[in-house]
Amino acid sequence: MDKAIIGKRVRLQREYLGLTREQFAGKVDISWRFLAEIENGTTGMSAETLYKICTAFGISADHLLLGRENVSSAKTPCMELLSKAPPSCTSYLEDILKAYLRTIDVIKIEME
């Protein structure tokens, strides 16, 4: 596991939540300096600290460690926008996203 990449994911999540290092660290019961070291990739974290971060902020350990998104717990700007869309728009949004992803060729989506 790459500590720098994991640290970047922690920092991005903290920034997305609009928290300072002091605020984020306080909620997890670690020092802001230790959080800075994690975010900068100069040190790793224990399983206990990982657990505290994940439970305090609803972050998936798969996301922090491996970059995998757990759709049910992911708190990304895109997921936030989608969650605010009225149910009547869901199928339209799905079609738009599929068309966009096909266009940029990020993923292969099978035609239904």
Kinemage of the C-alpha trace (Angstrom):
@kinemage 1
@onewidth
@group {chain A} dominant
@subgroup {mainchain}
@vectorlist {calphas} color= white
{ca met a 1} P 0.000 0.000 0.000
{ca asp a 2} L 1.228 3.444 -0.906
{ca lys a 3} L 1.092 5.784 2.106
{ca ala a 4} L 1.198 8.864 -0.143
{ca ile a 5} L -1.889 7.794 -2.100
{ca ile a 6} L -3.782 6.843 1.051
{ca gly a 7} L -2.822 10.159 2.625
{ca lys a 8} L -4.052 12.032 -0.431
{ca arg a 9} L -7.413 10.272 -0.191
{ca val a 10} L -7.689 11.225 3.489
{ca arg a 11} L -6.838 14.859 2.664
{ca leu a 12} L -9.329 15.002 -0.223
{ca gln a 13} L -12.079 13.638 2.005
{ca arg a 14} L -11.234 16.148 4.749
{ca glu a 15} L -11.264 19.015 2.248
{ca tyr a 16} L -14.525 17.782 0.712
{ca leu a 17} L -16.079 17.860 4.178
{ca gly a 18} L -14.793 21.417 4.628
{ca leu a 19} L -12.835 20.591 7.762
{ca thr a 20} L -9.497 21.924 8.915
{ca arg a 21} L -6.852 19.468 10.003
{ca glu a 22} L -7.561 20.425 13.587
{ca gln a 23} L -11.303 19.750 13.240
{ca phe a 24} L -10.830 16.448 11.410
{ca ala a 25} L -8.139 15.244 13.833
{ca gly a 26} L -10.253 16.216 16.846
{ca lys a 27} L -13.158 14.084 15.657
{ca val a 28} L -10.819 11.109 15.241
{ca asp a 29} L -8.893 11.742 18.473
{ca ile a 30} L -5.462 12.155 16.885
{ca ser a 31} L -3.180 15.188 16.747
{ca trp a 32} L -3.364 17.502 13.750
{ca arg a 33} L 0.382 16.951 13.249
{ca phe a 34} L -0.137 13.190 13.005
{ca leu a 35} L -2.957 13.824 10.519
{ca ala a 36} L -0.606 16.053 8.499
{ca glu a 37} L 1.959 13.234 8.425
{ca ile a 38} L -0.715 10.792 7.227
{ca glu a 39} L -1.935 13.233 4.555
{ca asn a 40} L 1.638 13.903 3.381
{ca gly a 41} L 2.379 10.178 3.184
{ca thr a 42} L 5.279 10.344 5.604
{ca thr a 43} L 3.674 7.920 8.036
{ca gly a 44} L 1.026 5.241 7.981
{ca met a 45} L -1.812 4.713 10.388
{ca ser a 46} L -2.866 1.892 12.624
{ca ala a 47} L -5.952 -0.187 11.995
{ca glu a 48} L -7.519 1.594 14.959
{ca thr a 49} L -6.941 5.038 13.422
{ca leu a 50} L -8.258 3.814 10.061
{ca tyr a 51} L -11.362 2.503 11.828
{ca lys a 52} L -11.879 5.823 13.640
{ca ile a 53} L -11.594 7.805 10.403
{ca cys a 54} L -13.980 5.500 8.564
{ca thr a 55} L -16.623 5.464 11.289
{ca ala a 56} L -16.387 9.169 12.157
{ca phe a 57} L -16.898 10.302 8.574
{ca gly a 58} L -18.714 7.416 6.886
{ca ile a 59} L -15.754 6.699 4.642
{ca ser a 60} L -15.177 3.260 3.179
{ca ala a 61} L -11.898 1.589 4.142
{ca asp a 62} L -11.866 0.158 0.610
{ca his a 63} L -11.877 3.702 -0.715
{ca leu a 64} L -9.082 4.950 1.550
{ca leu a 65} L -6.824 1.937 1.133
{ca leu a 66} L -7.573 0.746 -2.394
{ca gly a 67} L -9.366 3.599 -4.141
{ca arg a 68} L -12.542 1.560 -4.516
{ca glu a 69} L -15.839 3.329 -4.103
{ca asn a 70} L -18.528 1.819 -1.944
{ca val a 71} L -21.560 3.477 -3.487
{ca ser a 72} L -23.656 3.143 -0.365
{ca ser a 73} L -21.182 5.092 1.765
{ca ala a 74} L -19.247 7.195 -0.736
{ca lys a 75} L -19.483 10.901 -0.055
{ca thr a 76} L -18.352 12.463 -3.275
{ca pro a 77} L -19.679 15.636 -4.891
{ca cys a 78} L -21.163 13.582 -7.722
{ca met a 79} L -22.975 11.212 -5.360
{ca glu a 80} L -24.246 14.176 -3.352
{ca leu a 81} L -25.731 15.743 -6.496
{ca leu a 82} L -27.304 12.476 -7.591
{ca ser a 83} L -28.872 11.953 -4.176
{ca lys a 84} L -30.627 15.329 -4.477
{ca ala a 85} L -32.181 14.568 -7.864
{ca pro a 86} L -35.903 13.780 -7.884
{ca pro a 87} L -36.716 10.103 -8.457
{ca ser a 88} L -38.487 10.959 -11.701
{ca cys a 89} L -35.112 12.013 -13.175
{ca thr a 90} L -33.149 8.900 -12.221
{ca ser a 91} L -33.464 7.077 -15.535
{ca tyr a 92} L -32.562 10.234 -17.483
{ca leu a 93} L -29.486 10.828 -15.335
{ca glu a 94} L -28.415 7.212 -15.791
{ca asp a 95} L -28.695 7.546 -19.580
{ca ile a 96} L -26.707 10.802 -19.543
{ca leu a 97} L -23.943 9.279 -17.415
{ca lys a 98} L -23.723 6.181 -19.605
{ca ala a 99} L -23.507 8.321 -22.749
{ca tyr a 100} L -20.827 10.510 -21.183
{ca leu a 101} L -18.739 7.557 -20.031
{ca arg a 102} L -19.022 5.922 -23.457
{ca thr a 103} L -17.894 9.172 -25.038
{ca ile a 104} L -14.797 9.542 -22.900
{ca asp a 105} L -14.205 5.773 -23.051
{ca val a 106} L -13.510 5.488 -19.342
{ca ile a 107} L -15.509 2.323 -18.920
{ca lys a 108} L -17.251 -0.100 -21.214
{ca ile a 109} L -20.979 -0.223 -20.553
{ca glu a 110} L -22.988 -2.988 -22.114
{ca met a 111} L -26.077 -1.974 -24.016
{ca glu a 112} L -29.293 -3.126 -22.381
